[in-house]
């Protein structure tokens, strides 16, 4: 495995993917990509019954636009966009609601 140190380390190694030889590049993001909240009508805690929050919809917003831009820059810098046939983004606890 080869590791390049930068603002976000990039680890490279060879392996097998779906029965074919593959070259992997693995990195991470710093910070949250999305934040979740309740709609505006639930924001006043003095007027909101906490039990209503169990049935309330959830609003998903981009948490930090700079974080997404850094990720896109890194993908471009690593030539992921132009070279690789597959891109997998695994986000820890960033569930889709």
Buried (B, 14 or more C-beta within 10 A) or exposed (E): EEEEEEEBEBEBEEEEEEEEEBEEBEBEBEEBBBEEEBEEEBEEEEEBEEEEEEEEEEEEEEBBEEBBEBBEEBBEEBEBEEEBEEEEEEEEEBEEE
